[in-house]
């Protein structure tokens, strides 16, 4: 697992990511979540929170990329494939700037999924 110092840094990056999300700064949020995930292992306590934050930020930037990222995460990390998480992602996709992109994404990016 991640060292205690690494976990604290990851938590700080994740917290910064959610603060950026709240301020509508999705690119900054994505960067913060990425930094957190670089420090975490999938079994670490903060991994799911940072990974789902990354998905949320991507949905705001590009709904299709957010959907593809979630599907990759859910496929590689079954703990992220819980019904509540799936419903949350689906709800965010339908409220994104261009929800139609998420609907047609699987057909246009099947090779990524």
C-alpha positions, 0 to 999 in steps of 0.5 A: 500500500501507499505510505502514510506520507503518500496517503496524506499527500494523495488526500490533499490532492483529492481535497484540492480536486473537489474544491476545484470541482466546486469552483467550476475549475474542472481542468484543475480538478482533473490535474489534482485527481491525477496527482492523487492517483499517482500516489495511490494503489487501488487497494488504498482507502482514498483510491475510489474517492480520487478515481471517482473525482477524476471521472466526475471532472472528465464528465464535465470536460468531455462526457464521452471521455468521462464515460470511457474512463469510468468503464475502464475503472469499473472493469479493472477495479470491481469495487468501483462497479457498485450500482450506486456509483454507476447510477451516479455516473449515469446521472452526471452524464445526463446532466453534462453539457452535451449528454448526447455524446455520452449516449453515442460514445460507446458506438464511436469509441468501441475500440477504447472500451 
